[in-house]
Amino acid sequence: MKKLRNLFLLLTIIAMLISLPSIDFGIKVSADANNSSNVIDDKDPESIDGDAAKPNEGTQKTGDKFNDNKTISDSINTDGIATTTSENAYVDNNTNYHIIDTQLPKITPTWGNYKHVRNMSVPSNYTSIDSINTGSTTFKTKWFLPEGFHVSPEEHGNYQGGIIANDSIYFVESAGTNTNKGAIVKIRLDALDKLGIDEGTQQNILAKVFNFFNRNSAYGSDHSKRLSDFIVNTDVYRKDNRNIQTKITNTKKVIATANAKVKKNQKTFNNATKQAKKKLAKTIKTNRETVKKLKKKHVKTRAIKKQIVKLNKAYRKLNSQKKNMSKLAPKAFKTYNRVKKAQAKLIAKDNKQISAWNAKIDHNNREINRIGQRNDLFSKYFDLSKLLTISPVTNIGHGQTLSYNPSNNHVYLAQDDKLGVVGDDFYNQVTEMDAENMNPVHVYRFKLNNKGHYYAIHTLTFDNGGNAYFGVRGGPKKMKGTYTLFHGTMNESEIQFTPVKGLIKWPGSFNQGVTYNRNNNRLYLLSNDMIISIPVDEVRNDNIQPQDVHYTTFGTNREFESLSFDSSGYGYLVVLWRSEVLKSTTPID
């Protein structure tokens, strides 16, 4: 019964969730824009112009719901936030491109008509259908995701960019189709373990509990109202419990200090006793040696015999002192005994007070249970509030540029309202945030201008050294079916990106993301039903070899949205539809 009640515990945190500070990026973009081939031009005749035969991710409709980014500097809230601007971050290295001649895997590109999973009682289990230069990979459902975390009435279970940092997984939830709105959701990876729920058999718990309190439905609205009533009616008891708990904590500190005083004086007494024992042993040794010398004398006068008797008597007295600690170091013993008695009296008094306070807490909890009709869903809410955090609805861009920089523990999000080729007045904008509280700490605005062609980024990631990377699906006109990587730096003093001359063969569909695995120092490119990985050092050194490129393909017909890695190298894949987080059964190569 306890586990059954626990199935709905996590949901309760949404009603009074401790939200992150509001983030106003100030840009209108599409959180659900169409993804397709980027159009990137380099010097003639090698213009990277994508594949015109496939849907074009370089074009996007305009109108009231979109922003051409011309007034970005005026619309963003930059109060106290430093900004680095570059009029051109594109470094032209006169690249002579070539294709990395790696064998291609079996794959059927998925451009749409995705498979929809509706039965959450059966976890997904997907094993790769082909792989090149690496082994097979299996993903299993860790969590089914709800239709939304109540960020907006228009939400529909659309989740995008994801990262893992500080033992938590972050991902972006769209607040509706053709809007610029969304929220960043942060869930501790051990969230279900904290509830005592076996994630191996209850992967649908996260979706169930949030649907239980979905305020956009009559069913969930009633539960939310009951929770609100419960919170109001039990407020006085909960506040009293918090105040009492603070008193108990402080009193326990006093008890700890008292015990420390006793321990300190006991140590002083023990040291004094130790020194006294050494001195006593030395005196006894001298006594015995003197007696031994006297007994060796051939002629034992009356005076000698009398002296021996006297020494033996003294020896017995000295020997008895070894068993009496108080007589060995009387001054230290007296001090220790005084402190011990005083602190023992104080400790007993404080423990008695703590018992009385605990009795009061028990009384308050009985009242809370009575008001909540003994509903664990309500009474356990406050213990669960730290497991999940949701930012307010904010401008998120397309959502797939959420990235993590392990070198400074910061999160980055680009407001990419346009993809591919853009106008000469377009600035890419990336907001850098603290990973813990999601407060903006820096803003980067930059153009990517290659000989009059201006481009917008759609992916972003960082390696352990803080080097930045992004990629586009496209290559020179004569090199169709390729993918171009860029590497560079993005910090307070410099923004620059250089294309990698080794082009990756791209048999997949949309460019869904670029991410980094700290465990094996590899860069990962994501498409629907396809994962490609490359050593990050070879990318940065522009020395990618065919055997460096690992392909893993699947046959799920699902939409792959993001891939992230924990500290052990296990992969966490966010897929649609229905949205879920899948975890690899082994670390990914």
Backbone torsions as a table, in degrees:
resi	resn	phi	psi	omega
1	MET	NA	-37.6	-179.9
2	LYS	-62.0	-43.6	179.8
3	LYS	-66.8	-34.6	178.7
4	LEU	-63.2	-42.3	177.3
5	ARG	-66.5	-36.8	-179.2
6	ASN	-64.0	-19.4	-179.4
7	LEU	-59.1	-23.1	-177.2
8	PHE	-113.0	6.8	-174.3
9	LEU	-66.2	-43.8	-172.5
10	LEU	-61.5	-29.0	-179.5
11	LEU	-59.5	-33.9	-171.8
12	THR	-62.1	-21.0	-177.0
13	ILE	-68.4	-17.5	-174.1
14	ILE	-72.1	-32.2	-172.7
15	ALA	-62.4	-42.0	178.2
16	MET	-126.8	44.3	-174.4
17	LEU	-60.8	137.7	175.2
18	ILE	-76.7	96.1	-172.9
19	SER	-80.7	155.8	174.9
20	LEU	-73.7	159.7	177.6
21	PRO	-59.1	147.3	-179.1
22	SER	-65.8	138.7	-179.7
23	ILE	-115.3	115.6	178.4
24	ASP	-106.5	96.7	-179.7
25	PHE	-78.8	-19.6	172.5
26	GLY	70.9	26.3	179.7
27	ILE	-127.9	139.7	174.6
28	LYS	-97.3	119.6	-178.8
29	VAL	-142.2	173.3	179.9
30	SER	-99.2	121.0	178.1
31	ALA	-78.9	-11.4	-177.6
32	ASP	-130.9	34.5	-177.8
33	ALA	-66.1	155.1	179.6
34	ASN	-67.9	133.2	177.1
35	ASN	-97.5	133.7	173.5
36	SER	-162.2	-154.8	-169.8
37	SER	-75.8	127.2	174.2
38	ASN	-70.6	152.3	177.2
39	VAL	-114.9	104.3	-176.9
40	ILE	-121.7	123.3	-179.5
41	ASP	-105.6	136.6	171.7
42	ASP	-110.8	-162.2	179.7
43	LYS	-66.0	148.5	174.5
44	ASP	-67.0	147.8	0.4
45	PRO	-89.3	6.7	-176.9
46	GLU	-91.0	75.4	177.4
47	SER	-94.1	125.9	178.4
48	ILE	-82.6	101.6	-170.4
49	ASP	-123.1	13.8	175.2
50	GLY	71.4	-173.5	-175.8
51	ASP	-111.7	105.9	-175.5
52	ALA	-66.6	-14.8	-179.0
53	ALA	-77.5	-13.2	-178.5
54	LYS	-108.7	163.9	177.9
55	PRO	-52.3	142.6	-172.6
56	ASN	-97.5	110.4	179.2
57	GLU	-86.3	5.9	176.8
58	GLY	-93.0	-2.5	178.7
59	THR	-119.5	151.3	-178.4
60	GLN	-158.2	140.7	-178.2
61	LYS	-67.2	157.6	179.1
62	THR	-115.7	171.5	-178.4
63	GLY	147.3	-168.7	-175.1
64	ASP	-63.0	-26.9	-176.9
65	LYS	-86.5	-0.8	-179.0
66	PHE	-127.0	161.1	-177.4
67	ASN	-132.6	134.2	-179.1
68	ASP	-80.3	1.9	173.6
69	ASN	73.7	9.3	-177.4
70	LYS	-68.2	-32.5	-175.4
71	THR	-106.7	28.8	-175.4
72	ILE	-59.5	-40.0	-176.6
73	SER	-66.9	-25.5	-179.7
74	ASP	-86.6	-27.8	-172.2
75	SER	-89.8	-24.2	-177.4
76	ILE	-77.7	142.6	177.6
77	ASN	-82.9	102.6	-175.6
78	THR	-108.2	25.0	-179.1
79	ASP	-56.9	111.4	176.2
80	GLY	71.9	5.8	-177.6
81	ILE	-102.7	122.5	179.5
82	ALA	-68.6	145.4	-178.5
83	THR	-128.8	133.0	173.8
84	THR	-109.5	127.5	-176.8
85	THR	-122.0	138.9	175.7
86	SER	-131.7	128.4	178.6
87	GLU	-74.4	-19.0	173.7
88	ASN	-160.7	109.3	179.9
89	ALA	-96.9	2.0	-179.3
90	TYR	-84.2	119.2	178.2
91	VAL	-99.8	112.6	-177.6
92	ASP	-83.8	113.0	179.3
93	ASN	-104.5	21.1	-178.8
94	ASN	49.7	50.2	-172.4
95	THR	-61.3	129.5	168.4
96	ASN	-100.8	95.1	-172.6
97	TYR	-69.0	150.9	170.4
98	HIS	-147.0	154.8	-178.1
99	ILE	-92.1	131.1	175.2
100	ILE	-72.0	113.9	-170.1
101	ASP	-83.3	65.9	176.9
102	THR	-91.9	143.1	176.2
103	GLN	-61.0	140.3	-178.3
104	LEU	-92.3	147.1	179.2
105	PRO	-86.7	170.5	173.1
106	LYS	-75.0	131.2	176.7
107	ILE	-164.7	143.3	170.8
108	THR	-109.4	107.9	-176.5
109	PRO	-56.5	135.2	-179.2
110	THR	-104.5	107.6	-178.5
111	TRP	-101.4	-6.9	-177.5
112	GLY	165.5	-167.2	-177.6
113	ASN	51.0	50.7	-175.0
114	TYR	-69.4	152.9	175.0
115	LYS	-71.2	135.7	178.7
116	HIS	-108.1	128.2	178.6
117	VAL	-102.8	122.4	-176.8
118	ARG	-112.5	-22.3	-176.4
119	ASN	-92.8	104.2	-178.2
120	MET	-82.3	-6.0	179.8
121	SER	-79.7	-11.6	179.3
122	VAL	-116.1	105.0	-179.2
123	PRO	-62.8	148.5	177.4
124	SER	-77.3	149.5	179.4
125	ASN	-146.0	105.7	-174.5
126	TYR	-120.6	126.5	174.7
127	THR	-113.2	140.5	-177.5
128	SER	-58.3	147.2	179.3
129	ILE	-94.2	-17.9	178.9
130	ASP	-160.5	157.2	177.4
131	SER	-154.5	148.4	178.2
132	ILE	-126.2	127.5	178.9
133	ASN	65.6	15.2	178.5
134	THR	-156.6	174.7	-179.6
135	GLY	-90.3	-176.8	-179.3
136	SER	-77.1	160.7	-179.5
137	THR	-134.6	139.2	177.1
138	THR	-123.2	134.2	175.3
139	PHE	-115.2	137.7	175.5
140	LYS	-127.4	150.6	-178.0
141	THR	-61.2	126.9	170.2
142	LYS	-96.3	-49.9	177.2
143	TRP	-139.4	132.3	159.7
144	PHE	-78.4	140.2	-179.1
145	LEU	-98.9	148.1	-178.9
146	PRO	-72.6	172.8	174.4
147	GLU	-60.6	-16.8	176.1
148	GLY	171.0	161.4	176.6
149	PHE	-98.2	32.1	176.0
150	HIS	64.7	34.5	179.1
151	VAL	-83.1	-21.6	-177.4
152	SER	-166.3	147.4	175.6
153	PRO	-63.1	-21.7	-178.9
154	GLU	-88.4	0.4	-176.8
155	GLU	-64.3	149.7	-176.7
156	HIS	-147.4	32.5	174.6
157	GLY	75.2	32.3	-179.5
158	ASN	-103.4	110.1	-179.3
159	TYR	-116.0	143.3	-173.4
160	GLN	-127.3	-128.6	-171.6
161	GLY	-47.5	138.9	-180.0
162	GLY	-136.6	147.7	176.1
163	ILE	-141.2	165.1	172.1
164	ILE	-124.2	128.5	178.1
165	ALA	-154.4	143.1	175.4
166	ASN	54.8	43.4	178.0
167	ASP	60.5	24.9	177.7
168	SER	-133.0	153.7	174.1
169	ILE	-107.9	132.8	178.1
170	TYR	-113.4	140.9	169.4
171	PHE	-150.1	162.6	-176.3
172	VAL	-98.5	129.3	174.4
173	GLU	-106.7	126.5	177.3
174	SER	-74.8	141.4	179.3
175	ALA	-93.0	8.1	177.4
176	GLY	152.4	159.4	-179.8
177	THR	-71.5	140.6	178.6
178	ASN	56.6	38.3	172.7
179	THR	-125.3	166.7	176.4
180	ASN	-98.9	11.0	-169.2
181	LYS	-100.5	152.2	175.6
182	GLY	178.7	-178.6	-179.6
183	ALA	-139.4	153.3	174.7
184	ILE	-95.9	121.6	-178.9
185	VAL	-103.8	131.4	179.8
186	LYS	-121.5	121.7	179.4
187	ILE	-126.0	130.4	174.5
188	ARG	-65.9	137.0	-176.3
189	LEU	-62.3	-25.4	-180.0
190	ASP	-99.3	21.7	-174.4
191	ALA	-55.5	-48.3	-178.1
192	LEU	-70.7	-33.6	177.8
193	ASP	-61.2	-35.9	179.4
194	LYS	-63.4	-24.4	179.0
195	LEU	-89.7	-1.6	-177.6
196	GLY	72.8	25.5	-178.0
197	ILE	-105.7	134.8	-178.9
198	ASP	-79.9	108.8	-177.4
199	GLU	-69.7	-12.1	178.5
200	GLY	-72.7	-18.5	-178.3
201	THR	-127.2	-5.9	-175.9
202	GLN	-130.9	52.2	-179.1
203	GLN	-67.6	-15.1	-177.9
204	ASN	-91.2	4.2	-174.7
205	ILE	-60.3	-43.3	-176.3
206	LEU	-62.8	-43.2	179.0
207	ALA	-67.6	-41.3	-177.3
208	LYS	-63.9	-44.7	-174.1
209	VAL	-69.4	-36.3	179.5
210	PHE	-75.6	-33.6	174.1
211	ASN	-66.1	-29.7	179.5
212	PHE	-61.5	-35.1	-178.2
213	PHE	-112.3	26.2	180.0
214	ASN	-67.4	106.7	-175.7
215	ARG	-69.4	-8.5	178.6
216	ASN	-88.4	3.8	175.9
217	SER	-124.1	154.2	-180.0
218	ALA	-61.8	-39.9	-179.8
219	TYR	-62.0	-51.2	-179.1
220	GLY	-71.3	-33.0	179.4
221	SER	-62.8	-39.5	178.4
222	ASP	-64.1	-41.5	178.0
223	HIS	-65.0	-39.6	178.9
224	SER	-63.6	-41.2	178.8
225	LYS	-64.2	-41.8	178.9
226	ARG	-63.1	-38.7	177.6
227	LEU	-65.6	-42.1	178.8
228	SER	-61.9	-43.8	177.5
229	ASP	-61.4	-42.1	179.7
230	PHE	-61.0	-44.2	-178.3
231	ILE	-62.8	-42.9	-179.9
232	VAL	-65.7	-46.3	-174.5
233	ASN	-72.7	-20.1	179.9
234	THR	-106.1	6.0	-174.6
235	ASP	-57.3	-43.6	-176.3
236	VAL	-64.2	-37.2	-179.6
237	TYR	-73.3	-39.4	179.5
238	ARG	-67.6	-39.6	177.1
239	LYS	-63.7	-42.2	178.7
240	ASP	-61.6	-41.6	178.6
241	ASN	-62.8	-41.1	178.6
242	ARG	-64.1	-42.5	178.7
243	ASN	-64.2	-42.4	179.3
244	ILE	-64.9	-42.1	-179.3
245	GLN	-62.0	-36.3	176.5
246	THR	-63.8	-42.8	178.5
247	LYS	-62.8	-42.4	179.5
248	ILE	-62.3	-43.8	179.4
249	THR	-60.7	-45.1	179.8
250	ASN	-66.2	-38.8	179.9
251	THR	-67.5	-37.3	176.9
252	LYS	-64.2	-32.1	175.5
253	LYS	-66.5	-39.0	177.2
254	VAL	-63.5	-42.0	178.8
255	ILE	-63.8	-41.1	178.9
256	ALA	-63.2	-38.5	177.8
257	THR	-65.8	-40.2	178.6
258	ALA	-63.3	-45.0	177.8
259	ASN	-63.1	-35.1	178.3
260	ALA	-65.6	-38.3	177.4
261	LYS	-63.0	-44.3	178.9
262	VAL	-62.5	-44.3	-179.1
263	LYS	-63.1	-40.2	-179.6
264	LYS	-64.7	-44.7	179.4
265	ASN	-69.5	-32.7	176.0
266	GLN	-65.4	-38.3	177.8
267	LYS	-64.1	-41.7	177.8
268	THR	-62.6	-43.3	179.1
269	PHE	-65.0	-41.5	179.7
270	ASN	-63.5	-40.0	178.1
271	ASN	-65.3	-41.5	178.5
272	ALA	-64.3	-40.1	177.9
273	THR	-64.3	-40.5	179.7
274	LYS	-62.0	-44.3	178.7
275	GLN	-65.7	-39.7	179.1
276	ALA	-64.8	-37.6	178.4
277	LYS	-65.3	-40.5	177.8
278	LYS	-61.0	-44.1	-179.8
279	LYS	-64.8	-41.7	179.4
280	LEU	-64.5	-42.6	179.3
281	ALA	-61.5	-39.3	178.3
282	LYS	-64.8	-41.6	179.0
283	THR	-64.9	-42.0	179.2
284	ILE	-64.8	-41.4	179.6
285	LYS	-60.6	-44.5	177.7
286	THR	-62.0	-41.2	179.6
287	ASN	-60.0	-46.5	-177.1
288	ARG	-69.6	-37.3	178.7
289	GLU	-66.6	-38.1	178.5
290	THR	-65.2	-44.0	178.9
291	VAL	-62.5	-40.1	-178.9
292	LYS	-63.5	-41.0	179.2
293	LYS	-66.1	-40.8	-179.6
294	LEU	-65.3	-37.1	-178.7
295	LYS	-71.1	-22.8	-179.9
296	LYS	-76.7	-15.6	-179.6
297	LYS	-67.8	136.2	-178.6
298	HIS	-68.4	-37.9	-178.6
299	VAL	-107.1	115.1	-179.4
300	LYS	-106.5	104.2	179.7
301	THR	-75.8	169.4	178.4
302	ARG	-60.9	-35.8	-179.5
303	ALA	-66.9	-39.6	179.6
304	ILE	-65.5	-44.7	179.1
305	LYS	-60.4	-39.8	180.0
306	LYS	-64.9	-36.2	-179.0
307	GLN	-69.7	-37.9	178.8
308	ILE	-64.1	-43.4	178.4
309	VAL	-59.8	-42.7	-178.8
310	LYS	-64.4	-41.6	179.4
311	LEU	-66.7	-39.8	178.8
312	ASN	-64.5	-38.2	178.6
313	LYS	-64.6	-41.1	178.4
314	ALA	-66.5	-36.4	179.7
315	TYR	-62.4	-45.3	179.7
316	ARG	-60.9	-38.1	179.5
317	LYS	-67.5	-43.7	179.1
318	LEU	-64.7	-40.7	-178.7
319	ASN	-64.3	-35.4	179.5
320	SER	-69.3	-26.4	-179.5
321	GLN	-67.0	-25.5	-178.9
322	LYS	-61.8	-26.5	-177.5
323	LYS	-92.3	-4.8	-177.9
324	ASN	-116.6	96.4	-174.8
325	MET	-63.3	-35.7	-176.0
326	SER	-65.8	-27.8	-178.5
327	LYS	-86.7	-20.4	178.6
328	LEU	-69.5	-44.4	178.9
329	ALA	-135.3	73.8	-172.7
330	PRO	-59.6	-39.5	-177.8
331	LYS	-68.3	-47.0	179.2
332	ALA	-65.3	-37.7	179.4
333	PHE	-64.5	-41.0	-179.0
334	LYS	-63.2	-43.4	179.2
335	THR	-65.0	-45.8	-179.8
336	TYR	-61.1	-45.1	-177.5
337	ASN	-64.6	-37.8	179.6
338	ARG	-66.4	-46.9	180.0
339	VAL	-63.9	-41.6	-178.7
340	LYS	-61.6	-45.0	-179.4
341	LYS	-65.5	-42.0	-178.7
342	ALA	-65.2	-45.6	-178.2
343	GLN	-71.0	-33.9	177.8
344	ALA	-63.1	-37.9	178.2
345	LYS	-66.1	-42.5	178.7
346	LEU	-65.5	-43.7	-178.9
347	ILE	-63.5	-43.0	179.3
348	ALA	-61.5	-40.9	179.1
349	LYS	-64.6	-44.4	-179.1
350	ASP	-67.0	-40.4	178.1
351	ASN	-63.3	-35.4	177.3
352	LYS	-65.3	-39.8	179.1
353	GLN	-67.4	-39.6	178.4
354	ILE	-63.0	-39.2	177.9
355	SER	-61.6	-40.7	178.9
356	ALA	-66.0	-41.3	178.3
357	TRP	-64.6	-42.1	178.0
358	ASN	-61.6	-35.8	176.7
359	ALA	-64.3	-36.8	178.4
360	LYS	-67.8	-40.6	176.7
361	ILE	-61.8	-42.1	178.2
362	ASP	-60.3	-40.6	178.1
363	HIS	-63.2	-46.3	179.3
364	ASN	-61.2	-41.0	179.7
365	ASN	-65.0	-34.6	176.4
366	ARG	-64.2	-38.4	177.9
367	GLU	-68.5	-39.7	177.8
368	ILE	-62.7	-44.0	178.3
369	ASN	-63.9	-37.0	179.4
370	ARG	-64.8	-44.5	-180.0
371	ILE	-67.1	-38.0	179.5
372	GLY	-86.8	7.2	-178.7
373	GLN	52.7	40.6	176.6
374	ARG	57.1	38.1	180.0
375	ASN	-92.3	109.4	-179.5
376	ASP	-60.8	-26.3	179.2
377	LEU	-55.8	-37.8	-179.7
378	PHE	-87.1	-48.3	-171.8
379	SER	-67.0	-23.1	-179.7
380	LYS	-95.5	-1.5	-176.2
381	TYR	-52.3	-45.5	-172.9
382	PHE	-70.6	-22.5	176.6
383	ASP	-77.4	-16.5	-173.4
384	LEU	-103.3	-8.3	-169.6
385	SER	-64.1	-19.1	-178.1
386	LYS	-89.7	-2.6	-175.8
387	LEU	-80.1	-26.1	-174.6
388	LEU	-142.3	139.6	179.0
389	THR	-133.4	139.7	-179.4
390	ILE	-128.7	131.6	176.2
391	SER	-75.5	161.3	171.8
392	PRO	-64.5	161.0	175.1
393	VAL	-61.8	133.1	-175.4
394	THR	-149.9	177.1	176.6
395	ASN	-78.5	120.4	-172.2
396	ILE	-115.2	0.2	-173.0
397	GLY	67.3	-153.6	177.9
398	HIS	-71.8	-20.3	173.1
399	GLY	95.6	-15.6	-175.1
400	GLN	-94.9	8.6	177.3
401	THR	-101.3	7.1	176.1
402	LEU	-58.3	123.2	-175.3
403	SER	-143.7	162.0	-176.5
404	TYR	-125.0	134.1	178.0
405	ASN	-106.7	103.1	-176.8
406	PRO	-66.5	-17.4	-177.8
407	SER	-73.3	-23.0	179.7
408	ASN	-132.7	5.6	179.6
409	ASN	58.0	40.1	178.6
410	HIS	-116.5	154.3	179.0
411	VAL	-107.8	143.1	-178.7
412	TYR	-125.5	142.5	177.1
413	LEU	-142.1	123.7	177.8
414	ALA	-92.8	137.4	176.8
415	GLN	-91.8	78.2	-172.1
416	ASP	-91.4	82.7	-179.4
417	ASP	-81.2	-11.4	176.1
418	LYS	-132.6	149.2	-178.6
419	LEU	-123.2	148.5	176.2
420	GLY	78.1	-138.5	-177.6
421	VAL	-77.4	135.3	-178.5
422	VAL	-131.2	-179.3	179.0
423	GLY	-77.4	167.7	-176.7
424	ASP	-74.2	-5.1	177.9
425	ASP	-102.6	9.6	-176.6
426	PHE	-88.4	128.5	173.9
427	TYR	-110.3	126.4	166.6
428	ASN	-66.2	139.4	177.4
429	GLN	-128.3	129.0	178.6
430	VAL	-125.8	129.6	177.8
431	THR	-104.0	127.5	178.2
432	GLU	-96.5	132.2	-175.8
433	MET	-131.9	154.5	173.1
434	ASP	-70.0	132.6	-174.4
435	ALA	-68.8	-23.8	-177.6
436	GLU	-82.6	-50.7	-174.5
437	ASN	-108.5	-3.3	177.3
438	MET	62.6	20.6	174.8
439	ASN	-75.5	133.7	176.5
440	PRO	-62.4	136.4	179.1
441	VAL	-121.4	-19.1	179.6
442	HIS	-161.7	151.8	178.6
443	VAL	-125.8	137.0	178.4
444	TYR	-118.9	127.0	177.5
445	ARG	-125.2	125.2	-176.9
446	PHE	-155.6	149.4	173.5
447	LYS	-99.3	151.4	172.4
448	LEU	-117.5	96.3	-173.1
449	ASN	-116.0	111.5	176.0
450	ASN	-113.2	95.7	177.7
451	LYS	54.3	47.3	176.1
452	GLY	90.2	-2.4	175.4
453	HIS	-104.6	125.0	-176.0
454	TYR	-110.0	138.1	-172.2
455	TYR	-128.7	154.6	176.4
456	ALA	-114.7	139.7	179.4
457	ILE	-83.0	152.3	-179.5
458	HIS	-129.2	-11.1	179.0
459	THR	-136.6	161.3	179.9
460	LEU	-166.9	139.9	172.7
461	THR	-157.5	169.6	-178.5
462	PHE	-136.0	149.1	175.9
463	ASP	-98.2	-175.5	-177.1
464	ASN	-59.4	-29.8	-179.2
465	GLY	-87.1	1.5	-179.7
466	GLY	85.5	6.1	176.1
467	ASN	-70.7	140.9	-175.6
468	ALA	-101.5	150.4	-179.3
469	TYR	-143.4	145.7	166.3
470	PHE	-147.7	167.8	-178.1
471	GLY	-145.7	156.1	177.7
472	VAL	-131.6	145.4	176.4
473	ARG	-84.5	102.8	-178.3
474	GLY	162.0	162.0	178.7
475	GLY	-156.8	-174.4	177.8
476	PRO	-56.7	158.1	-175.4
477	LYS	-54.8	-36.0	-177.4
478	LYS	-90.1	4.8	-178.4
479	MET	-126.0	65.8	-177.8
480	LYS	-70.2	158.8	177.3
481	GLY	67.5	37.0	-179.4
482	THR	-125.2	172.4	-178.1
483	TYR	-134.5	132.4	-177.3
484	THR	-108.0	126.7	176.6
485	LEU	-99.6	148.8	174.2
486	PHE	-124.4	141.8	174.4
487	HIS	-129.0	154.5	-179.5
488	GLY	177.9	-155.7	-179.3
489	THR	-131.5	147.5	175.4
490	MET	-145.6	95.1	178.9
491	ASN	-139.7	-174.6	-173.4
492	GLU	-64.3	-23.5	-176.1
493	SER	-103.5	-14.7	-173.6
494	GLU	-158.8	141.2	171.3
495	ILE	-131.5	119.6	176.2
496	GLN	-157.6	145.3	179.1
497	PHE	-136.5	140.4	-179.4
498	THR	-125.6	134.0	177.4
499	PRO	-71.1	146.0	176.1
500	VAL	-88.3	131.2	-174.3
501	LYS	-73.2	-24.0	177.1
502	GLY	-81.5	112.0	-178.3
503	LEU	-89.5	138.0	-178.4
504	ILE	-89.6	132.9	174.7
505	LYS	-65.3	134.6	-173.4
506	TRP	-126.7	94.5	179.4
507	PRO	-89.5	0.8	-175.5
508	GLY	-89.5	-164.3	-178.6
509	SER	-104.8	-116.7	-173.6
510	PHE	-65.2	152.7	173.5
511	ASN	-85.4	99.4	-173.2
512	GLN	-94.9	-10.3	177.3
513	GLY	160.9	159.9	172.4
514	VAL	-125.6	132.4	-178.5
515	THR	-142.3	171.7	-174.1
516	TYR	-130.7	138.2	178.2
517	ASN	-105.9	107.4	-178.4
518	ARG	-65.6	-22.6	-175.4
519	ASN	-72.7	-34.9	-178.2
520	ASN	-123.6	6.0	175.4
521	ASN	59.5	44.6	178.6
522	ARG	-122.1	150.8	176.8
523	LEU	-96.9	139.4	-177.4
524	TYR	-121.5	134.1	176.7
525	LEU	-110.3	134.4	-172.3
526	LEU	-120.1	134.1	171.2
527	SER	-138.7	170.1	177.1
528	ASN	-60.1	122.6	179.0
529	ASP	63.5	23.2	178.6
530	MET	-150.2	136.4	174.4
531	ILE	-128.3	128.6	176.2
532	ILE	-119.6	137.2	176.1
533	SER	-130.9	147.5	-176.2
534	ILE	-142.3	141.1	176.2
535	PRO	-59.9	128.5	-174.8
536	VAL	-65.7	-30.8	178.9
537	ASP	-64.7	-38.0	-179.9
538	GLU	-71.3	-31.1	175.4
539	VAL	-66.1	-47.9	-177.8
540	ARG	-67.2	-34.1	179.2
541	ASN	-86.3	-2.6	-179.3
542	ASP	55.0	49.0	-176.8
543	ASN	-136.6	44.3	-177.3
544	ILE	-73.7	129.0	177.8
545	GLN	-106.1	156.6	-178.5
546	PRO	-52.6	-39.7	-177.7
547	GLN	-73.8	-12.4	179.2
548	ASP	-76.4	-23.1	-173.3
549	VAL	-90.1	116.2	180.0
550	HIS	-104.0	128.2	176.8
551	TYR	-111.4	137.0	171.2
552	THR	-134.9	124.9	-177.4
553	THR	-123.2	155.3	-177.2
554	PHE	-130.4	172.7	178.0
555	GLY	-128.4	43.2	-173.9
556	THR	-83.3	-26.9	-172.2
557	ASN	59.6	28.4	176.3
558	ARG	-102.1	163.0	177.0
559	GLU	-93.1	114.3	178.6
560	PHE	-83.0	125.1	-175.2
561	GLU	-107.7	-37.3	-179.7
562	SER	-159.9	155.7	177.2
563	LEU	-135.6	130.6	177.8
564	SER	-140.1	168.5	-171.8
565	PHE	-134.0	141.7	174.4
566	ASP	-86.7	-177.3	-174.1
567	SER	-66.8	-17.1	179.0
568	SER	-96.5	-2.1	178.0
569	GLY	92.1	6.7	175.5
570	TYR	-73.3	139.6	-178.3
571	GLY	-93.0	143.0	177.1
572	TYR	-120.8	112.3	-173.5
573	LEU	-108.4	123.9	175.3
574	VAL	-96.3	122.2	179.6
575	VAL	-125.9	156.8	173.7
576	LEU	-114.7	164.7	-11.5
577	TRP	-122.5	132.8	-7.1
578	ARG	-64.0	149.9	-175.4
579	SER	-68.6	139.1	176.0
580	GLU	-155.8	159.0	173.8
581	VAL	-106.4	121.8	177.8
582	LEU	-108.2	143.6	179.2
583	LYS	-115.1	138.0	178.6
584	SER	-69.7	148.2	-178.5
585	THR	-78.4	-17.7	177.0
586	THR	-140.2	161.1	174.2
587	PRO	-57.1	143.7	-176.9
588	ILE	-91.2	137.4	-180.0
589	ASP	-84.1	NA	NA
